[in-house]
Amino acid sequence: MDLPPFLLDQWTARFASASPPIACNLASSTGPGWTLRELAALGDSPLDLTDTPLGYSSAEGSRALRAAIAALHGADPDWVVVTTGGSEALSLLFCVLEQPGASIALPDPGYPAYAAMAMAWRLDAQPYRLAREAGYVQSADAVLSAVGERTAAVVVNTPHNPTGSVMKRDELSRLATELSGRGIPLIVDEVFHPIYFGSAQPSAADIDNVVVVGDMSKALSLPGLRLGWIIDRDAERRARLIGARSYFAISHSPLLERLAAHALANAPAILGRAQAVADANLAALEAMVARSEGRMAWVRPAGGTTAFPWFTDGRDSRRLCDAAARQGVLVVPGDCFGRPDHVRIGFASQVGGLDHALEIVGSLV
Ligand SMILES: Cc1ncc(COP(=O)(O)O)c(C=O)c1O
């Protein structure tokens, strides 16, 4: 199978060892980074991993970790399946939902791996549009417009990458109920939960017919743990997910599972830092858009770690992104999300130095 090139990852990989090096990485969609030393020192009882048995963990993940994930989402530990990042969670779900001739409804714009994984699992991708002119609002009706006889599942990403839009709780519930009547599960990708600007939203894990995907990478800012999860209350489907995971990965690493459980025990400190960095940097980004005097427009993110401003004259953003990278600032060209006149700016990972970086980007607009 020939998958399309992953333009987003190709773009960031191109600058991994750039000279001069990238001083300000606004291409990342994670929160601010942590070293192992900093993470282990969090909390009242610093973590010592030296006696961790280095065997396999179980396919569904250790009980302690599943309980910690469940607590974060207000779910039952039995509903949790640990995966290798949100990436494997999505892949496993698409695998078990696949049936001959089936389709899957996906957001457009959206995280590019959704469509690639759908293709890999032979699910026909049915895009539903998040309309710029409507402020990228995520409505149940827009999603349902992509649902038909062959739909095997629907994916909603809230907060959303790249736009930062959030589907309101009542819309999510209405969508889940409507889909339930048609026998279609609603996958809610919550990897950016709970980073919100304005009204906070609860996790969708308690809504009937919702399957949640989460991870340690984005809001929890620990992508190197390569740890994610599925929360699915359907016991029969969960057994198939665990079965598929046993074939594909056997288990996650017990070392990384312990690190993740420790991080989740200290989630308030980690999430608090990510929210504070995102709040401050979003204000700086807002000022940059205002300084552009109408050359750049945006929909202010309601949550998450990414914003998706655009050039009002419709020009392609690649040249700006190249020029900014040469000056040490990495942002993502909108064509990586099928919108060449946009730029994706990840604003939650950079601690300090943002004002100077945004001056550089602003001078190129
Ligand atoms: C919306 C969304 N879901 C899932 C993922 C997968 O990330 P990971 O495998 O690190 O959990 C990403 C990564 O960028 C993402 O943006």
The ligand as an SDF file (V2000), in Angstrom:
LIG
                    3D

 16 16  0  0  0  0  0  0  0  0999 V2000
   -5.2070   15.1790   16.8630 C   0  0  0  0  0  0  0  0  0  0  0  0
   -4.0960   14.2090   17.0950 C   0  0  0  0  0  0  0  0  0  0  0  0
   -4.4000   12.9450   17.4770 N   0  0  0  0  0  0  0  0  0  0  0  0
   -3.4500   12.0430   17.6910 C   0  0  0  0  0  0  0  0  0  0  0  0
   -2.1120   12.3520   17.5210 C   0  0  0  0  0  0  0  0  0  0  0  0
   -1.1030   11.2750   17.7720 C   0  0  0  0  0  0  0  0  0  0  0  0
   -0.0930   11.6710   18.6700 O   0  0  0  0  0  0  0  0  0  0  0  0
    0.6590   10.5850   19.6060 P   0  0  0  0  0  0  0  0  0  0  0  0
    0.8220    9.3460   18.8280 O   0  0  0  0  0  0  0  0  0  0  0  0
    1.9380   11.2470   19.9950 O   0  0  0  0  0  0  0  0  0  0  0  0
   -0.2370   10.3780   20.7910 O   0  0  0  0  0  0  0  0  0  0  0  0
   -1.7580   13.6410   17.0980 C   0  0  0  0  0  0  0  0  0  0  0  0
   -0.3430   14.0110   16.8530 C   0  0  0  0  0  0  0  0  0  0  0  0
   -0.0140   15.0810   16.4020 O   0  0  0  0  0  0  0  0  0  0  0  0
   -2.7850   14.6050   16.8910 C   0  0  0  0  0  0  0  0  0  0  0  0
   -2.5080   15.8420   16.5050 O   0  0  0  0  0  0  0  0  0  0  0  0
  1  2  1  0
  2  3  1  0
  2 15  2  0
  3  4  2  0
  4  5  1  0
  5  6  1  0
  5 12  2  0
  6  7  1  0
  7  8  1  0
  8  9  2  0
  8 10  1  0
  8 11  1  0
 12 13  1  0
 12 15  1  0
 13 14  2  0
 15 16  1  0
M  END
$$$$
